[in-house]
């Protein structure tokens, strides 16, 4: 019985491990990077970036990060997969130390950009902005530009 418990824990941890490059969509494989601000392409790491950097590992910026756990193809109404559109299951957090789950939709927009939509930020914005609109720049849906390789 104890061996079965140990095997269960190992399997649970293995399924929660970060996404690997083999799971990543083709546009993120082999070091593909997209950014919310073109200046972020030249930053050596996301903490120094002017905007957000998106790679097969996740979505990162100054005091913010989402680590991708897995990628799933977007399923169409007829049951077929949309080959280039993906949902990234992510664990996100900021410098407060609080982490939260998120689903981030990645949709290619031509050859050189992605439309990136955060389900969690959409829900938060909908509640907070309903009564008192603010000037907060949400990540709800943004275009990310591909960095040259």
C-alpha positions as CSV (number, residue, x, y, z in Angstrom):
1,X,0.0,0.0,0.0
2,X,2.8,2.4,0.8
3,X,4.5,1.8,-2.6
4,X,1.2,2.6,-4.3
5,X,1.1,5.9,-2.4
6,X,4.6,6.8,-3.4
7,X,3.9,6.0,-7.1
8,X,0.8,8.2,-6.9
9,X,2.8,11.1,-5.5
10,X,5.4,10.7,-8.2
11,X,2.8,10.6,-11.0
12,X,1.1,13.7,-9.5
13,X,4.3,15.7,-9.4
14,X,5.3,14.6,-12.9
15,X,2.0,15.8,-14.4
16,X,2.4,19.2,-12.8
17,X,5.9,19.8,-14.2
18,X,6.4,22.7,-16.5
19,X,5.7,22.3,-20.2
20,X,8.6,21.0,-22.2
21,X,9.7,22.2,-25.6
22,X,8.2,19.1,-27.3
23,X,4.7,20.2,-26.1
24,X,5.1,23.8,-27.3
25,X,3.5,25.1,-30.4
26,X,5.8,25.2,-33.4
27,X,6.0,29.0,-33.3
28,X,7.5,28.8,-29.7
29,X,9.7,25.8,-30.3
30,X,13.4,26.1,-30.8
31,X,13.8,29.4,-28.8
32,X,10.9,31.4,-30.4
33,X,10.2,34.5,-28.4
34,X,7.4,37.1,-28.6
35,X,7.2,40.4,-26.7
36,X,4.6,43.0,-25.8
37,X,7.2,45.7,-26.5
38,X,9.8,45.5,-29.3
39,X,12.5,46.7,-26.9
40,X,12.0,43.6,-24.8
41,X,13.7,41.5,-27.6
42,X,17.1,42.9,-26.7
43,X,16.7,42.4,-22.9
44,X,18.9,39.6,-21.5
45,X,16.1,38.5,-19.1
46,X,12.5,39.4,-18.5
47,X,13.2,41.4,-15.3
48,X,15.1,43.9,-17.4
49,X,12.6,44.0,-20.2
50,X,10.5,47.0,-21.1
51,X,7.5,44.7,-21.6
52,X,6.5,41.0,-21.3
53,X,8.5,38.2,-22.9
54,X,6.7,35.0,-24.0
55,X,8.6,31.8,-24.7
56,X,7.8,28.1,-24.5
57,X,8.7,28.3,-20.8
58,X,6.1,31.0,-20.0
59,X,5.2,34.7,-20.0
60,X,7.5,36.9,-17.9
61,X,8.1,40.5,-17.1
62,X,9.1,42.9,-14.3
63,X,8.0,41.3,-11.0
64,X,5.5,39.1,-12.9
65,X,5.6,35.6,-14.4
66,X,3.5,32.8,-15.7
67,X,5.1,29.3,-16.0
68,X,3.4,27.2,-18.6
69,X,2.5,23.7,-17.4
70,X,1.1,22.4,-20.7
71,X,-0.3,23.4,-24.1
72,X,-3.6,22.2,-25.5
73,X,-4.9,22.7,-29.0
74,X,-8.0,24.9,-29.4
75,X,-10.9,22.7,-30.2
76,X,-13.4,23.9,-32.8
77,X,-17.2,23.4,-32.7
78,X,-17.0,20.5,-35.1
79,X,-14.6,18.7,-32.8
80,X,-11.4,19.3,-34.9
81,X,-8.3,20.9,-33.5
82,X,-7.2,24.3,-34.8
83,X,-3.5,23.5,-35.5
84,X,-2.0,26.8,-34.7
85,X,-4.2,28.0,-31.8
86,X,-3.3,26.8,-28.3
87,X,-4.4,27.2,-24.7
88,X,-1.4,27.4,-22.3
89,X,-2.2,26.2,-18.8
90,X,-0.1,28.4,-16.5
91,X,0.7,29.1,-12.9
92,X,1.1,32.9,-12.5
93,X,2.4,35.1,-9.8
94,X,3.9,38.5,-9.0
95,X,6.3,39.9,-6.4
96,X,3.6,39.6,-3.7
97,X,4.2,35.8,-3.6
98,X,0.6,35.0,-4.4
99,X,0.2,32.5,-7.3
100,X,-2.9,31.7,-9.3
101,X,-3.8,29.5,-12.2
102,X,-4.5,30.9,-15.6
103,X,-5.4,29.8,-19.1
104,X,-3.7,31.8,-21.8
105,X,-4.9,31.5,-25.4
106,X,-2.2,31.9,-28.1
107,X,-3.5,32.7,-31.6
108,X,-1.0,33.4,-34.4
109,X,-1.7,36.7,-36.2
110,X,0.1,36.5,-39.4
111,X,3.8,35.5,-39.6
112,X,5.2,37.9,-37.0
113,X,2.7,38.2,-34.1
114,X,0.5,36.4,-31.6
115,X,-2.7,37.5,-30.0
116,X,-2.4,36.5,-26.4
117,X,-5.5,36.4,-24.1
118,X,-5.5,35.8,-20.3
119,X,-8.7,34.3,-19.0
120,X,-7.8,35.3,-15.4
121,X,-7.0,38.9,-16.2
122,X,-10.2,39.1,-18.3
123,X,-12.3,38.0,-15.2
124,X,-10.5,40.4,-12.9
125,X,-10.9,43.3,-15.3
126,X,-14.6,42.6,-15.8
127,X,-15.2,42.8,-12.1
128,X,-13.0,45.8,-11.2
129,X,-13.8,47.9,-14.2
130,X,-17.6,47.4,-14.0
131,X,-18.3,50.1,-11.5
132,X,-15.2,52.3,-11.7
133,X,-13.3,52.4,-15.0
134,X,-9.6,53.0,-14.4
135,X,-6.5,53.6,-16.5
136,X,-4.9,50.2,-15.6
137,X,-3.4,48.6,-18.6
138,X,-4.6,45.0,-18.4
139,X,-2.9,42.1,-20.2
140,X,-6.4,40.7,-21.1
141,X,-5.7,40.6,-24.8
142,X,-2.5,41.9,-26.4
143,X,-0.6,41.5,-29.5
144,X,2.9,40.1,-29.0
145,X,5.6,40.7,-31.7
146,X,8.0,37.9,-32.7
147,X,11.7,38.7,-32.0
148,X,14.2,38.0,-34.7
149,X,16.1,34.8,-34.1
